[in-house]
Amino acid sequence: MKVLLIQPNYRSIYAYAQKKEITPVFPPLGLAYIAAVLQKGKIPVKILEANANDFNHEQIKKQIMEYSPDVVGITATTSLIEEAHEIAKFCPRKIKVIIGGIHASSMPQETLEKFDRFDYLVRGEGEFTMLEFIQKKPLSKIEGLSYREEEKIIHNPSRELNDKLDDLPFPARDLLPMEKYFSVGAKQTPSDYILSSRGCPYQCIFCADHLVHGKKFRFRSPENMIQEVEELYKRGVKDWDFVDDNFTLIMDRVEKFCDMMIEKGLNKKMSWRCANGIRVDRITPELLRRMKKAGCYMVSLGIESGNEQILKNMKKSIDLNKVRLAVKWCKEAGIETRGLFMFGNLGENKQTMEDTINFAKSLDIDTATFHITIPFPNTDYWKIIKKEGEIYPKNYRDYIAYGNVIFNHGELSEELLIEMQKKAYRSFYFRPKIFFKALKNLNSPKKLKAYLNAGIAFLGLGK
């Protein structure tokens, strides 16, 4: 059976999508892992990368018809689920359509009830559920699969989490337009992305990732990670980003990886970063020094709030002193830092958001982002708001982090959250210290243009 895996065009959804220079384009590693497992099983597979290629609906439909697959698999976040269904409707009825990704995993019953062109749904990690489906294993025997049977929706038992990540083939990058992926934060080009672990044992009430990857932390060995780095180097890659949620959770693992990078001389040829965020309580000065020596030049720190009570409310399990220490240690190691902050957490008001702005400015970080919290379906925060407040998106396309608010709770309103987000960006970046730091990092006209567009988009100066 021929399989077509589709990454929808998320740049068609996000409010700032017209600023193409600043919208990062990431490879769909989930689809690439599924494709690699199918390739290993000798199954013909192709990835239709609508996002990196910036395809419109007509181009997507044409690609589907030309390839004429037996099975189409589509991945979707919450903001993309409606777009994914539009794509599914391009498929003739003879094509079996499977939906997967974080929204499908968090809302399987509703997804199959609401979107009739999805024939099947994969919950959780999809590599082996997809493989067994393509190999025509009896539907009732495929763990992690949901589907319709007559008038009922059937949810098979969940698939056990994969503990043997080293056994997975590396993502099928040969099926992706790797030259089209970018982030303006990359130090060198071409750049790439690596996922070295799955799952998170922490209890943050806003996080939806555990609905796919679970709360058990599973990780690849340093030896396996180095093999992938060496493969990337052979492909000409000079820079990569670890997209893990908890890259430094097991510090011994990261230390060994860094030692191997240094021993093999890869630190002289390549550079890397942890832009997705690491925990401030899972680093030490020694670990950061090794990371720097091994080629790490930037880390994002998951700080979230500058108010101790808000951190407790969201079950972040950190305190502000740990944040201050982490920033200090990164600075001493010579690693650039980005602070990741959120507005709209449980119990927030104007004063707690002011606390976050002031705390961010008090830290010696190089950059900062201030997201408006999205209560993703079936997260703990979503359940609280559904019970005590109101969630009012017109559609799932509204689940985006910039310039859009989809809920009311306590003292929070759409106007207040957007006002505070804009204030945070203006207050943080319109300081000489930050301005001159940014100038030092702008080593090309392309980067300068990107940062100017970012300012216009985030601060609303173009409105």
C-alpha positions in Angstrom: 0.0 0.0 0.0 1.3 3.4 -0.9 1.3 5.9 1.9 1.3 9.7 1.8 2.0 11.6 5.0 1.0 15.2 5.1 2.3 18.2 7.1 -0.4 21.0 6.7 0.7 24.5 6.1 0.8 26.2 9.5 2.0 29.4 8.1 -1.5 29.8 6.6 -3.0 29.7 10.1 -0.8 31.9 12.4 -1.7 35.6 12.7 1.8 36.7 11.8 2.2 34.3 8.9 2.6 37.2 6.4 6.0 37.9 8.1 7.5 34.9 6.3 11.1 35.9 7.3 10.4 35.5 11.0 8.1 32.4 11.0 10.3 29.5 11.8 9.9 26.4 9.6 10.5 23.2 11.4 10.7 19.7 9.9 7.8 17.4 10.9 10.0 15.0 12.9 6.9 12.9 14.0 6.0 12.2 10.4 9.7 11.6 9.5 10.0 9.0 12.2 6.8 7.3 11.0 8.1 7.4 7.4 11.5 5.9 8.5 9.7 3.0 10.2 7.6 2.4 7.1 10.7 2.5 4.9 12.3 -0.1 7.1 9.2 -2.2 6.6 9.6 -1.8 2.8 6.4 0.2 2.5 6.3 2.9 -0.3 5.9 6.3 1.5 6.2 9.9 0.7 5.9 13.1 2.8 3.9 16.0 1.4 5.4 19.0 3.2 2.8 21.7 2.6 4.4 24.0 5.2 8.0 24.2 4.1 6.9 24.5 0.5 4.1 27.0 1.4 1.6 25.1 -0.6 -2.0 26.3 -1.0 -5.0 24.0 -1.2 -4.9 23.6 -5.0 -1.2 22.6 -4.8 -1.9 20.1 -2.0 -4.8 18.6 -3.9 -2.7 18.2 -7.0 0.0 16.4 -5.1 -2.5 14.0 -3.6 -4.0 13.2 -6.9 -0.7 12.8 -8.7 0.7 10.4 -6.0 -2.6 8.5 -5.7 -1.9 6.9 -2.4 -3.9 4.1 -0.7 -3.5 5.7 2.7 -3.1 9.3 3.7 -1.8 10.2 7.2 -2.2 13.8 8.4 -0.7 15.3 11.6 -2.3 18.3 13.3 -2.0 20.5 16.3 -5.2 22.0 17.7 -4.8 25.1 15.6 -4.4 23.0 12.5 -7.1 20.3 13.0 -9.7 22.1 10.8 -7.1 22.7 8.1 -6.2 19.0 8.3 -9.8 18.1 7.7 -10.0 20.5 4.7 -7.0 18.6 3.3 -8.7 15.2 4.1 -11.7 16.2 2.0 -9.5 16.5 -1.1 -8.9 12.7 -0.9 -11.3 10.5 -2.9 -13.3 8.1 -0.8 -11.1 5.1 -1.9 -8.2 6.6 0.0 -8.2 5.8 3.8 -7.4 9.0 5.8 -5.8 8.7 9.2 -5.4 11.7 11.6 -2.7 11.9 14.2 -0.9 14.4 16.3 -1.5 16.2 19.6 -5.1 17.2 18.9 -6.2 13.8 17.9 -4.6 12.3 21.0 -6.2 14.8 23.3 -9.7 14.7 21.8 -10.2 11.4 20.0 -13.9 11.0 20.5 -14.8 14.6 19.4 -12.4 14.5 16.5 -14.0 11.5 14.9 -17.5 12.8 15.7 -16.9 16.3 14.3 -14.7 15.5 11.3 -16.3 12.9 9.1 -13.5 12.6 6.5 -11.1 11.2 9.1 -11.6 7.5 8.8 -9.1 6.4 11.5 -7.3 8.2 14.4 -3.9 7.4 15.9 -3.5 8.2 19.6 0.0 8.8 21.1 3.2 8.0 19.3 2.3 6.8 15.8 5.2 4.8 14.4 4.0 1.2 15.1 0.3 1.9 15.1 0.7 3.1 11.5 3.0 0.2 10.6 0.5 -2.3 11.8 -2.4 -0.6 10.0 -0.5 -0.6 6.7 0.5 -4.2 7.3 -3.3 -5.0 7.6 -3.3 -6.3 11.1 -6.9 -6.8 12.2 -8.3 -3.4 13.3 -9.4 -4.6 16.7 -5.8 -5.8 17.4 -4.0 -2.5 16.7 -3.2 -0.6 19.9 -3.6 3.1 19.9 -6.1 3.1 17.0 -9.6 4.7 17.1 -12.2 4.2 14.3 -15.8 4.0 13.4 -17.7 0.7 13.4 -21.2 1.0 12.2 -22.8 3.7 14.4 -20.1 3.5 17.2 -16.6 4.9 17.6 -14.2 2.3 18.9 -11.1 3.2 20.9 -8.7 0.3 21.1 -6.5 0.1 24.2 -3.6 2.6 24.2 -0.2 1.5 23.0 2.5 1.1 25.5 5.1 3.8 25.4 8.2 2.9 23.4 11.2 2.5 25.8 13.6 1.6 23.1 14.2 4.9 21.3 17.7 3.8 20.2 16.0 1.1 18.1 14.1 3.6 16.0 15.6 4.5 12.6 16.6 8.2 12.3 13.9 10.4 10.8 13.5 10.0 7.0 15.1 13.3 6.1 15.5 12.0 2.5 11.8 12.6 2.1 11.9 16.2 3.4 13.0 19.5 1.7 15.7 20.0 4.4 17.1 23.1 2.7 13.9 25.0 3.4 13.9 24.6 7.2 15.2 27.6 9.2 15.1 29.6 12.3 16.5 33.1 12.5 18.3 32.1 15.8 20.5 29.6 14.1 24.2 30.4 14.3 25.2 28.6 11.1 23.4 27.2 8.1 22.3 24.8 7.0 20.6 23.9 10.3 18.5 20.9 11.5 16.6 19.6 14.5 17.1 16.5 16.8 14.7 14.9 19.2 16.7 13.0 21.8 14.0 12.2 24.4 10.2 11.8 24.8 7.9 12.3 27.8 7.9 14.6 30.8 7.5 13.6 34.5 6.5 17.1 35.6 3.0 18.3 36.3 2.7 21.8 34.6 -1.0 22.3 34.3 -0.8 24.1 30.9 1.2 21.4 29.1 -0.4 19.1 26.4 2.7 17.2 25.3 2.1 14.3 27.8 -1.2 13.6 25.9 1.0 12.2 23.1 4.3 11.2 24.8 3.2 10.5 28.3 4.7 11.4 31.6 7.4 8.8 31.6 10.8 10.2 30.5 12.4 8.1 27.8 15.7 8.9 26.2 18.2 8.0 23.6 21.7 7.1 24.6 24.6 9.5 24.0 26.1 7.0 21.5 22.9 7.0 19.4 22.6 10.8 19.5 26.2 11.1 18.3 25.4 8.7 15.4 22.7 11.1 14.3 24.9 14.1 14.6 27.5 12.4 12.5 24.9 11.6 9.9 23.8 15.3 9.9 27.4 16.3 9.4 27.8 14.1 6.4 24.7 15.7 5.0 26.4 19.1 5.3 24.5 20.3 8.4 26.5 22.8 10.6 24.0 23.7 13.3 21.1 22.0 15.0 18.5 22.5 17.7 17.5 20.0 20.3 13.7 20.1 20.4 13.3 18.1 23.5 11.1 19.2 26.4 13.6 18.0 28.9 17.0 17.7 27.3 19.0 18.1 30.5 16.7 16.1 32.8 19.4 13.3 33.1 22.5 15.4 33.4 24.9 12.4 33.2 23.5 11.6 29.8 24.1 15.1 28.5 27.6 15.3 30.0 28.6 12.0 28.2 27.1 13.3 25.0 29.2 16.5 25.3 32.4 14.5 26.1 31.8 12.5 22.9 31.3 15.6 20.9 34.6 16.9 22.1 36.5 13.6 21.7 35.3 13.3 18.1 36.2 16.9 17.3 32.6 17.6 16.2 32.5 20.6 18.5 35.0 22.3 16.1 32.8 21.7 13.1 29.3 22.1 14.4 27.2 24.2 16.8 23.9 23.6 18.6 21.3 25.1 20.8 18.3 24.2 23.0 15.7 26.7 21.9 12.7 24.7 23.0 13.6 25.3 26.6 15.3 23.5 29.5 14.5 23.5 33.2 16.3 25.9 35.4 16.6 23.2 38.1 18.2 20.6 35.8 21.6 22.3 35.1 24.8 22.9 37.0 27.8 25.2 36.3 29.9 22.2 35.3 27.2 20.8 32.9 26.9 24.2 31.2 30.6 24.6 30.8 30.7 21.2 29.1 27.8 22.1 26.9 29.6 25.3 25.8 32.8 23.4 25.1 30.8 20.8 23.1 29.4 23.5 20.8 26.2 24.7 22.6 25.8 28.5 22.2 22.2 29.1 23.3 19.6 27.8 25.7 16.0 28.8 26.4 15.0 28.7 30.0 11.4 27.7 30.9 10.8 30.5 33.5 7.1 31.2 32.7 6.4 33.7 35.5 8.1 36.2 37.8 5.6 35.6 40.6 6.2 32.8 43.1 2.5 32.1 43.7 1.7 31.8 39.9 4.6 29.3 39.6 3.0 27.3 42.4 -0.4 27.5 40.8 0.8 26.1 37.5 2.8 23.4 39.3 6.0 24.4 37.7 8.1 23.1 40.7 10.7 25.9 40.5 11.3 29.2 42.3 12.7 32.5 41.3 16.1 31.9 43.1 16.7 28.9 40.9 15.9 31.0 37.9 18.4 33.7 39.0 21.1 31.0 39.5 20.5 29.4 36.2 20.8 32.7 34.3 24.0 33.5 36.2 25.5 30.1 35.5 24.7 30.4 31.8 26.3 33.8 31.6 29.4 32.5 33.3 29.6 29.6 30.9 29.3 32.0 27.9 26.0 30.6 26.7 23.3 32.9 25.3 20.0 32.8 27.2 16.4 33.3 26.2 13.7 33.6 28.9 10.4 31.9 28.1 7.5 33.6 29.8 3.7 33.2 29.8 0.8 35.5 30.6 -2.6 34.2 31.6 -1.8 31.4 34.0 -4.0 30.3 36.8 -4.6 33.2 39.3 -3.0 35.9 37.1 -4.0 39.5 37.3 -2.4 42.7 36.1 0.0 42.9 39.1 1.3 39.4 38.7 2.0 40.1 35.0 3.8 43.3 36.0 5.9 41.1 38.3 6.8 38.9 35.3 7.8 41.9 33.2 10.0 43.4 36.0 11.5 40.0 36.8 12.4 39.5 33.1 14.1 42.9 33.0 16.0 42.1 36.2 17.7 39.1 34.7 20.8 39.2 32.5 19.1 37.3 29.6 19.7 38.1 26.0 16.2 37.7 24.6 12.7 36.9 25.9 9.4 35.7 24.6 6.0 36.5 26.3 3.3 34.1 25.2 -0.3 34.3 26.0 -1.3 30.9 27.6 -3.3 28.6 25.4 -5.5 26.2 27.4 -5.1 23.3 25.1 -7.9 20.7 25.1 -7.8 18.2 28.0 -4.9 19.8 29.8 -5.5 20.5 33.5 -5.8 24.2 32.9 -8.4 23.7 30.2 -10.4 21.6 32.6 -10.2 24.3 35.3 -11.3 27.0 32.9 -14.1 24.9 31.4 -15.4 24.5 35.0 -14.8 28.0 36.4 -14.5 30.4 33.4 -15.2 30.3 29.7 -13.4 29.1 26.6 -14.8 30.8 23.5 -12.9 30.2 20.3 -14.9 30.5 17.1 -12.9 27.6 15.8 -9.7 25.7 16.6 -7.7 28.1 14.4 -8.0 30.5 17.3 -5.6 28.4 19.4 -2.5 30.5 18.6 -0.2 32.3 21.0 0.1 35.8 19.5 -2.5 38.5 19.4 -5.3 36.2 20.2 -7.0 35.1 23.5 -9.6 32.3 23.7 -10.6 32.3 27.3 -11.9 34.3 30.3 -11.0 33.2 33.9 -10.8 35.2 37.1 -9.4 38.7 36.5 -8.2 37.8 33.0 -9.7 39.4 29.9 -8.6 39.5 26.2 -7.9 43.2 26.4 -5.7 42.9 29.5 -3.7 40.0 28.2 -3.0 41.6 24.8 -2.2 44.9 26.6 0.3 43.2 28.9 1.9 41.1 26.1 2.6 44.3 24.1 3.9 46.1 27.2 6.2 43.2 28.0 7.9 43.3 24.6 8.2 47.0 24.5 9.4 47.2 28.1 12.0 44.4 27.7 13.4 45.3 24.2 13.3 49.1 24.2 16.3 49.3 26.5 19.9 50.3 25.4 21.4 47.2 26.9 19.2 44.8 25.0 19.4 46.9 21.8 23.2 46.7 21.7 23.2 43.0 22.5 20.9 42.4 19.5 23.1 44.5 17.2 26.1 42.3 18.1 24.2 39.2 17.0 22.9 40.7 13.7 25.7 39.5 11.5 23.7 39.6 8.2 21.2 41.9 6.4 18.8 39.0 6.4 18.9 38.7 10.2 18.4 42.5 10.5 15.3 42.4 8.3 14.0 39.4 10.3 14.4 41.1 13.6 12.8 44.3 12.3 9.8 42.3 11.1 9.6 40.5 14.4 9.4 43.8 16.2 6.6 45.0 13.9 4.7 41.7 14.3 5.0 41.4 18.1 4.7 45.0 19.1 1.8 45.7 16.8 3.7 48.7 15.4 2.4 48.0 11.9 -1.3 48.3 12.8 
